[in-house]
């Protein structure tokens, strides 16, 4: 079932790319494996999945230790500063940087461990009180401050769109993030590339792709409903 689901999501991404005149190879599918056991991740791997997203540091670290080292782990959940040291050398990309204090902690730990930390700035485009992320109008200031930190590279932007029944309702959210990335790219800030737009989840990833997403984060669409038994 997981293999079928994975292939189905890949096909839907391909169709969304064709519809919007994009190359499907420009979109990375991140299988969101939070709360999912290693056996299910292995099933997804057999179907071709190599990029996995985790919400919790402990879970990412545990899975990192027991699964093949050629997998690409992404930290997509809210990251507490006291947990940065555990994940900075394991996560290929941290999607959820939304404050200078968190960025500074990532920089400190990356310097200590002699690694380069690739990060995305999380933007709360819809300004939902229940979500983390910097406001759209404060994004450039955070980027300019973060870009000065050693061992940190800003690769792009991320957003979590509102939960909606009709994915079309989130099109403007995705379009706004895409426009913000273009505007920031034009400023040519040192140590900042806007190559990555991480947006779109199970309910709306096709619309996100049509609006320029380069990474979509799909959990339920691949693994089925979440299990909180872990």
Secondary structure as UniProt FT lines:
FT   HELIX           2..20
FT   HELIX           24..26
FT   STRAND          28..32
FT   TURN            34..35
FT   HELIX           38..46
FT   TURN            47..48
FT   STRAND          51..54
FT   HELIX           57..66
FT   TURN            69..70
FT   STRAND          72..75
FT   HELIX           81..83
FT   HELIX           84..87
FT   TURN            88..90
FT   STRAND          93..97
FT   HELIX           100..113
FT   STRAND          117..123
FT   TURN            125..126
FT   TURN            129..130
FT   HELIX           136..138
FT   HELIX           139..146
FT   TURN            147..148
FT   TURN            150..151
FT   STRAND          152..158
FT   HELIX           167..170
FT   HELIX           171..186
FT   TURN            190..191
FT   STRAND          192..198
FT   TURN            202..204
FT   HELIX           205..210
FT   TURN            211..212
FT   STRAND          215..218
FT   HELIX           220..223
//
